[in-house]
Amino acid sequence: MEKVNLGNSGIKSAPIIFGGNVFGWTLDEKESFKMLDELFELGFTTIDTADVYSRWADGVPHGTSERIIGKWIKTRKIRDKVTLITKGGSCLQPGGPKNNSRDYLTGAAKDSLLRLQTDYIDLYFTHYDDKETPVEEALEAYQSFISSGEIKHIGASNFSAERLQKSLSIAAEKDLPPYEVFQPEYNLMVRDKFEGETEEICSKNQLGVVPYFSLASGFLTGKYRKKEDFEGKDRKIFTEKFLNPRGEKILKSLDQISEKHQVSQAGIALAWLMKRPGVSAPIASATKSSHLKSFIEAIEVNLSQEDMQVLNKASETQD
């Protein structure tokens, strides 16, 4: 599988990054190992996780996703063949404050290294902005890890354009390690969180861009078209808000292009994202082997300019 560059970081990644939030949440350890084995076999060797993943599942402690991934990598003895991405700075208690202080992030990174059972993390993200803490504190925390080789590269996630630019400027002024990759929420349903000023900053500074919620928490698979489709589903809280006239219009455009190319709606939604300006590799999850088919479809399908225009037009109009 041909690799893609994550900006100027030097990281080469599979063209789709697997979202490890499902490990320990919708997939138990045995199911997670099976999914990871299948991903590896297909060539999807970049995995995104975070220290807080699984905190929202009843009885499942935070860090479960990292523990599962770490155990799998150690068992399979393939650390050098996997690109590991994780994050820190989000409160371990649901709804709690973010914390990007030097001491907190230092402890968070050390804990992630232990859970992942590894000597180094390929890409470590500041998970959310913490407006109460100077941006340089996070960069100072990472500096020692980068010097020791325990963190290879750093990135920012969910930052406003203003704070992202400030972080980059401070890094240059104070000779601190700069963010090299940005992780925004970005998909056909949610475009305004990245397009515009943030996209321009990433382009100007040659940051890699790895969007999350690439399938809008499953809405863009076409499975959710009426309220009854959400009932009993784990992702109801994330997807129900998209069931509106704009969402219906976007699904119709996906249906149209999906039928034309004879691939799934999910494959088309991922392919659209892969062709958007500045995007390096989208992050997507799967809970069944059959879901991985859309990953292959997205890589192989060739969306025309006309296809892109149909999808762009459907998703541009806000309610």
C-alpha positions in Angstrom: 0.0 0.0 0.0 1.4 3.4 -1.0 2.2 5.6 2.0 1.4 9.3 2.3 3.4 12.0 4.0 2.0 13.8 7.1 3.1 17.2 6.1 6.8 17.9 6.6 7.0 15.7 9.8 8.8 12.9 8.0 6.0 10.4 9.1 4.8 8.2 6.3 1.4 6.8 7.0 -1.2 4.5 5.4 -3.6 6.7 3.4 -6.3 6.0 6.0 -5.5 6.0 9.8 -7.5 3.7 12.0 -9.3 5.3 14.9 -8.6 3.2 18.0 -11.5 4.7 20.1 -13.5 1.5 19.4 -11.0 -0.7 21.3 -12.3 -1.4 24.7 -15.6 0.4 23.9 -17.5 -1.3 21.2 -14.9 -4.0 20.7 -13.5 -6.1 23.6 -9.9 -7.2 23.7 -10.4 -10.4 21.7 -12.4 -8.5 19.0 -9.9 -5.7 19.0 -7.0 -8.1 18.4 -8.9 -9.6 15.5 -9.6 -6.2 14.0 -5.9 -5.1 14.5 -4.7 -8.3 12.8 -6.9 -7.7 9.8 -5.9 -4.1 9.5 -2.2 -5.0 9.6 -2.7 -7.7 7.0 -4.4 -5.1 4.7 -1.6 -2.6 5.2 -3.3 -0.1 7.5 -0.5 0.2 10.0 -1.2 3.7 11.5 -3.3 3.7 14.6 -4.7 6.7 16.4 -5.7 6.5 20.1 -5.8 8.7 23.2 -5.3 8.3 27.0 -9.0 9.0 27.7 -10.4 6.5 25.2 -12.9 4.1 26.9 -13.5 6.4 29.8 -17.2 6.8 28.8 -17.9 3.0 28.8 -19.4 1.8 32.1 -16.9 -0.1 34.1 -14.1 0.4 31.5 -11.2 2.6 32.8 -9.6 5.3 30.7 -6.6 4.1 28.7 -8.1 0.8 27.8 -7.6 1.5 24.1 -3.9 2.2 24.7 -3.5 -1.0 26.8 -5.1 -3.2 24.1 -3.0 -1.7 21.3 0.2 -2.0 23.4 -0.5 -5.6 24.3 -1.3 -6.4 20.6 1.9 -4.8 19.4 4.0 -6.6 22.0 2.4 -9.9 21.4 2.9 -9.7 17.6 6.4 -8.2 18.0 5.8 -5.5 15.3 6.5 -2.2 17.0 8.8 -1.1 14.1 6.0 -1.8 11.6 3.3 0.3 13.3 2.9 4.1 13.5 1.5 5.0 16.9 -0.5 8.1 17.5 -1.9 9.1 20.9 -3.0 12.2 22.8 -3.0 13.8 26.2 -4.4 16.9 27.9 -8.1 15.9 28.1 -9.4 15.4 31.6 -9.7 11.8 32.7 -13.0 12.6 34.2 -16.0 13.1 31.8 -16.8 16.8 31.5 -13.7 17.9 33.4 -11.3 20.7 32.5 -8.5 20.3 29.9 -5.0 20.5 31.2 -2.0 21.3 29.1 0.3 22.3 31.9 3.9 21.1 31.7 3.5 18.8 34.7 0.2 17.3 33.6 1.3 16.5 30.1 4.6 15.1 31.3 2.7 12.6 33.5 0.2 11.9 30.7 2.9 11.1 28.2 4.8 8.8 30.6 1.5 6.9 31.4 0.8 6.5 27.7 4.3 5.1 27.1 3.6 2.5 29.8 0.2 1.5 28.6 1.4 1.2 25.0 4.4 -0.9 26.3 6.7 1.1 24.0 9.9 3.1 24.2 8.6 5.8 21.8 5.4 7.3 20.4 5.5 8.3 16.7 3.1 11.3 17.0 1.7 12.8 20.2 -1.1 15.3 20.1 -2.2 17.9 22.5 -5.8 16.7 22.6 -7.7 19.9 23.2 -6.7 23.5 23.7 -6.4 24.7 27.3 -7.0 28.5 27.2 -5.9 28.9 30.8 -2.4 27.6 30.2 0.2 29.4 28.0 0.7 27.5 24.8 4.5 27.2 25.4 3.9 25.0 28.5 2.8 22.1 26.3 5.7 22.6 24.0 8.2 22.7 26.9 6.8 19.5 28.2 7.3 17.8 24.9 10.8 19.2 24.4 12.4 16.7 26.9 10.5 13.7 25.4 11.6 14.7 21.9 15.2 15.1 23.1 15.1 11.6 24.7 13.5 10.1 21.6 10.4 9.0 23.6 8.2 11.2 21.3 9.2 11.6 17.7 6.7 14.3 16.5 3.9 16.4 18.0 0.6 17.7 16.8 -2.4 19.8 17.9 -6.0 18.7 17.9 -9.2 20.8 18.2 -7.3 24.1 18.4 -8.9 27.4 17.1 -7.0 29.0 14.3 -5.8 31.8 16.6 -4.4 29.4 19.2 -2.8 27.1 16.5 -1.1 30.1 15.0 0.0 31.4 18.4 1.5 27.9 19.2 3.5 27.9 15.9 4.7 31.5 16.5 5.8 30.8 20.1 7.7 27.7 19.0 9.6 29.7 16.4 10.3 32.6 18.8 11.5 30.4 21.7 13.1 27.6 19.8 10.6 25.1 21.0 9.4 22.0 19.1 6.6 23.0 16.7 3.4 21.2 16.0 3.8 19.4 12.7 0.4 17.8 12.3 -3.1 19.0 13.0 -6.2 16.9 13.8 -9.6 18.7 13.2 -13.1 17.4 13.1 -13.8 17.4 9.4 -16.2 15.6 7.1 -19.0 16.3 4.6 -21.4 17.2 7.5 -18.8 19.4 9.5 -16.7 21.6 7.2 -16.5 25.0 9.1 -14.2 23.7 11.8 -11.3 23.3 9.4 -12.0 25.1 6.1 -10.9 28.7 5.9 -8.4 30.2 8.3 -7.3 27.0 10.0 -6.8 25.3 6.6 -4.7 28.3 5.5 -2.5 28.1 8.6 -1.9 24.4 8.0 -1.1 25.0 4.4 1.2 27.9 5.0 3.1 26.0 7.7 3.0 22.7 5.8 1.3 20.8 8.6 0.0 17.4 8.0 -3.8 17.2 8.5 -5.5 14.0 9.8 -9.3 14.6 10.3 -11.3 12.7 12.8 -15.0 11.8 12.7 -14.4 11.3 8.9 -17.7 9.5 8.6 -19.5 11.8 11.0 -19.7 9.0 13.6 -21.3 6.7 11.1 -23.9 9.0 9.6 -22.2 9.2 6.3 -22.4 5.4 5.9 -26.1 5.9 5.1 -27.2 3.6 7.9 -29.0 6.4 9.8 -31.9 7.9 7.8 -34.7 8.2 10.3 -35.0 8.5 14.1 -35.8 4.8 14.5 -32.4 3.9 13.0 -30.6 5.5 16.0 -32.4 3.6 18.8 -30.2 1.4 20.8 -27.1 2.5 19.0 -23.9 3.6 20.9 -23.4 6.5 18.5 -26.8 8.0 18.8 -25.5 11.0 20.8 -23.1 11.8 18.0 -25.2 11.2 14.9 -28.8 12.1 15.7 -28.0 15.9 15.2 -27.3 15.3 11.5 -30.7 14.0 10.7 -32.0 17.3 9.1 -32.7 18.6 5.6 -29.0 19.3 5.0 -28.0 15.8 6.1 -30.7 14.2 3.9 -29.3 16.2 0.9 -25.8 15.0 1.6 -26.9 11.4 1.9 -28.7 11.7 -1.5 -25.5 13.0 -3.1 -23.6 10.1 -1.6 -26.2 7.7 -2.9 -25.8 9.2 -6.4 -22.0 8.9 -6.5 -22.0 5.6 -4.7 -24.4 4.1 -7.3 -22.3 5.6 -10.2 -19.1 4.0 -8.9 -20.7 0.9 -7.4 -19.0 1.4 -4.0 -20.3 2.1 -0.6 -21.4 5.5 0.7 -18.7 5.3 3.3 -16.1 4.7 0.6 -17.2 7.8 -1.3 -17.3 10.0 1.9 -13.7 8.9 2.7 -12.6 9.4 -0.9 -14.0 12.9 -0.9 -12.1 13.8 2.3 -8.9 12.3 0.9 -9.2 14.6 -2.2 -9.9 17.8 -0.2 -7.1 20.4 -0.1 -4.5 20.0 2.6 -5.8 16.6 3.9 -3.1 14.1 4.5 -5.0 11.0 5.7 -8.5 10.8 7.3 -9.0 8.8 10.5 -11.8 6.2 10.4 -13.0 3.4 12.6 -14.6 0.0 12.0 -16.2 -2.6 14.3 -16.7 -5.4 11.7 -14.4 -6.9 9.1 -17.0 -6.0 6.4 -16.5 -2.3 7.3 -12.9 -2.4 6.1 -14.1 -2.8 2.5 -14.9 0.9 2.5 -11.3 1.7 3.3 -10.1 -0.1 0.2 -12.9 1.4 -1.9 -11.9 4.9 -0.8 -8.3 4.3 -1.9 -9.2 2.7 -5.2 -12.1 4.8 -6.4 -11.3 7.8 -8.7 -13.7 10.6 -8.0 -14.0 13.0 -10.9 -14.2 16.8 -10.7 -17.9 16.5 -11.4 -18.3 14.0 -8.5 -16.5 16.3 -6.1 -18.7 19.2 -7.2 -21.8 17.3 -6.5 -20.7 16.4 -3.0 -19.3 19.9 -2.4 -22.6 21.6 -3.4 -24.7 19.3 -1.3 -22.6 20.0 1.8 -22.0 23.7 1.4 -25.5 24.9 2.3 -26.1 25.3 6.0 -29.5 25.0 7.7 
